[in-house]
Amino acid sequence: MLVDRFGRVATDLRVSLIDRCNLRCSYCMPPEGLPWLPRQELLTDDELVRLVGVAVSLGVREVRLTGGEPLLRPGVPALVARLAALEPRPELSITTNGILLGRDAAALAAAGLDRVNVSLDTLDAARFKQITFRDKHAEVLAGLAAARAAGLAPVKVNAVLLRGVNDHEAPDLLEWALVNRYELRFIEQMPLDAQHGWDRARMVTADEVLQLLTARYELAPVSDPDRGAAPAETWQVLAGPGVTGPGRKVGIVGSVTRPFCGACDRVRLTADGQLRDCLFATTESDLRTALRAGADDAELARRFRVAVAGKKAGHGIDGPDFVQPDRPMSAIGG
């Protein structure tokens, strides 16, 4: 098992497939993009499958493929099929901006992908272009529909609200998600932008999101003793536009103001083979060098254990000595 010094057990592995992205979201990277990792530094499919296999042997039960934009990597359905063949089989999901999902959703489902998370911050095409610097709103909507048609349920939608830009859309986004049978989650903006321009005072907080939603919807908190390390606090949507029956929910991920570090079960593998014990970690463990130098699975497992054992109690965003990671979100994996 992958146990840290506080007794938390890592069972969820986030695997970044690539650092490149075909959007330029203002809270993630500058419009001109970033220097991408050289191809030779990226893990190969064989290396990825081997490292994930070691993690699974150590108790990892959930594997989330991320980026950058993971579907920019060639052959993702074939990679998913290889990961689905691991024993014991992990639950497999992917976080994507949805642009290429219309192309790949059916193949991903056939390969064994269990579910998908799609990022979408606005229902307005012009505002989408303002936020992302790309005119791809229609492609994201088509990708979401393709995921639903392929049976990748529940289709989850992640939305980040930006003050003065799209924060007024919160109730509209919920109504749209309810009508289209998507599971919506609002995520607080985090200090992971490449520009290091994050300003807590401008962040739309979890409390503010809840206020925006309750202006139009009747919500009730879901008391879930099995929530565990799930990052989203969940509310039952009892009444309001688009509510057609019981069981509809909305989630809010308060990573900054309501951190869930005490129950965190995550560890991250970057596209260039660095193991990170926290999204906000400032140190990494180099698995790629050991792997390419001929380390056997027992040595790789030892490195996994050592890396996770040193995990800090929390991300420390509120601490006076907090330092934003050098890597932006696109190079870490969400």
N, C-alpha and C positions, 0 to 999 in steps of 0.2 A: 504494500500500500504506500501511497504518497502522502505522508503525514508531516505537518509542520510542528513547530515547537509549541503551538497553542492548541494542538489536538485536532485541527481542521484537516480533513481528508480531501485531497484533490481527486475528483472523479469526472471533471469536465475539462476537456482539452480543446482550446481554440487554435486552429491551424491556419496560418496565413499562407495562401498559395502564391501570391504575387503582391508586390507593393504598388504596381501601376493602377491607375484608375482612369476611366473615361468621363468622369465628372470633375469639377473643380469647386466643390462645396466651400463656401466662404469660411465656414467654421473648421475646415480641415486643412486646406492648402491654398496657396496663392493661385491666381488665374493662369499664370504661366507654367504651373506645374512644379515638379520637384526633380532633382537628379535621381533617376531610378537605379535600383541595384543592378550591377552587371549580371548578365544571364548566367555566367559561370558560377556566381555566388549563390544562386538559387538552388534549393534542394531539388533533386530529380524526383520523378515519381517513385522510383525504387527506394530512394532514401526516405521520402515521406512515408511510404507504406511501412518501411522497417521501423522508423521511429514511433509511428502511431501504434504499431504492433507491440513494441516494448511498453508504451504507455498503457495499452489495454491489458497487458500481462500484469501491470502494477495496479489495476483496479479502475482505470478510466472507463466510464460507461457511456459518456456522451462526447462526440466529436463534432465540432462546428467548424466548417470551412469558411474562411474569411479572406479579406484582402486589405488594402487596395480593393479592386473589383475582381473577385475570384474567377468569374467566368471569362476574363481576358486570358487566363491561362489555357493553352490548348489541351484538349482531351480530358476535361473535368469529369464527364460521365464515366469514362473508362477508369479514372482514378477512384470515383465513388464506388464502382463495382468491386474494385480490389479491396477497398476499406470495408465494404459490406461483407466480404468473405472472411474477414478476420474472426478468430475465435478467442473469447466470446464476442459476438457481434455487437459493436457499439451502436447507439442511436446516432444517426447521421443527419445533420442539418447544414444549411448554408445561409450566410448573410450576404445579400447582393443589393446593388442599386436597381436591379430589375431590367436594365436596358437590353440585356442579351437573354433574358429569361424566356421571352417568347420563342426564341430559337431552341433553347435547351431544356425547357421544363419537362417535356415528355420523356426525353432521353435520360434526364436525371432521375425521374421517378422510376423508370424501367430499370435503371442501374442499382436502385436501392436507397435513394435519398428518402428520408422520412418526412422532412418538412423544410420550410423556407421562411426566412425573414427578409422583407424588402423595405428599403429606406425610401420614404416619401414624405416630404415636409409641407407640401402645399397641393391644393386642388387646382390652382391657377397656373396655366402654362407660362404666362409671362413672368409670374413670380418665381416659378421653377427655374427659368432661365436666369433671372436675377440672382438667385441663390447659388446655382450650380455652374453658371457661365456656359451652359449647353442647352440646346433646344431639343430635349429628349423626353418631355413629359408624356407624350402619347406612347412612346415605347415602354415606359415604366408601367403605365396602365395596362397595356397589352400583355406585358410580362406577368403582372399580377393575375390577370384573367387566365393566362395559360397555366400558371401554377395551380390555380383553383381547379381548372379543367383536368389537370394531370393527377389530381388527388393528393397534392402535397399539403394536406390539411393538418392542423389549422394554418392557413396562410396568415402570417403575422406581419404587420406594418409598423415600422419604427418611424416616429416623427420627432424632430427637434424643433422647438419653437424659438424664434429669434425675436427679441423685443423690438417692436416697431416695424417688423417685416411681415411675419406670418402668425404672430401670437393671437390675433383676432380670429384665426381660422380654427381654433381648437374644437368648438362645437360642430362646425361644418365637417371637419375631418371625422369626428365620431359618427355623425349621421351617415356620411358616405360609407364608412367602414361597416356600420350596422346593416345598411341596405345591401351591400355587396358581400356580406358574410366574411369579412376580414376581421382579424383580431388586432385592435389598435393598441399601441403602447407609446406613450410620450416619454422622451428621454431628456433629462437635463443636459444642457451643453457643458462639456467637460474641457479642462485645460489640456487639450491634446492637439491643438492646431500647430501647423508647421511655423506659422508666423509668430507664435507666442503672444498673441494679441487678446487672449481670453480675459474677460473682465467680469468678475463675479457680480458686480453691481448691475450688469446688463443681462445676466443670465435669468431666464424665466424659470422660477423655482417650481418644485413639485406642488407646493401649497398654492401658487398662483394658477397652475394648470387646473388644479381641482376647483378653484373658484370660477375659472372660465367655464368649466364643464357644468358645474351645478347651477349656473345661470340659466341653463336650458334643460338640464337633465336631472332626474331624481336618481341619486346614486346611493348605494349602501356598501360599506366596506365588507370584503369577503374575509371571514375568519378562517384561515387555512392553516391548521397545525402542521401540515406536511409541506408548507412552502419552502422550508429549508433555506437553501442558498439562492432561490429564485430571486432575481433582482427587482422584479416588478411587484409593487403593491397593487392589488387588484380590487376593483369595485364592480359590483353588480349594477347593471344599467336597468333600473326598474321602470322608468317611464321617460318619454321624450321622443323627438322625431326619429323615425326609423326603427323604433322598438316594436317588434312584431310578436314577441313571445318571451318566455323566461329563458334564463341561461346566458344572456348577452353580457359581456364583460369588457372593461377597459382597464389598462394597466398604466402605471406611472413609475418610471425608474428614476428615483432621486439619488443618483450616484454621488452627488456633491452634498446635498443638504440632508439626505436620509441614507447614509452609506450602510451597506450590508456586509462590511468587511468581516464582522465577527462570525459569519456563517459562510464565507467565501469558499467555494470548492473548485476554483478555476486555476488553470495554468495555461500559458500561451507559448506556442512555437512559431517563431517568425519565419518568413519565406526563405531567409538565409540561414536557418538552422540554429537560431539562438533561443534558448528557453528562458521565459520571463515568468516570475512567480506572481506578478501583479501588473495590471494595466499601466500603473504609474511607477513601476520599478525604474530605478536608475542604473541597475546592474543587470547583466545577463549571463547565462551559462552557455558556453559554446559547445553544442553537440555536433555541429557539422565537421569541425576539424578532427574531433575524435573519431567520428564515423568514417571519414575519408582516410584517416590514418590506420584503419583496420581494427578499431575497437570491436569487441564482441558484444553480444546482447547483454551479458552480465555487467560489463563495464558501462554500457549506456544506461542500464537500469540504475546502477550506482549513482551516475551523474544526475539522473532524474531525481533520485531520492535526496541527494545533497542539495540540489537547487531548491526543491520545495521545502526542505527542512529549515532554510534560512528566511522564509517568508516573514515579513513584518506584520504587526498586529492590524495595521490599517493603512490606507493610502496617504493619510497625513495632509490632505489638502488644506485643512484648517490650521495646520501647525505653522509657526513662524519660520521654520527651516524648510518648508516645502519647496522643492525644485521640480519644475515641469520636466518630464523626460525629454531627452534630445530627439528621440524618434517621435514623429507625429503618428496619429492614429493609423494613417494609411500604411505606414511601415511596421506597425505593431500587429495589427489584426484586431478587429473589434470583439 
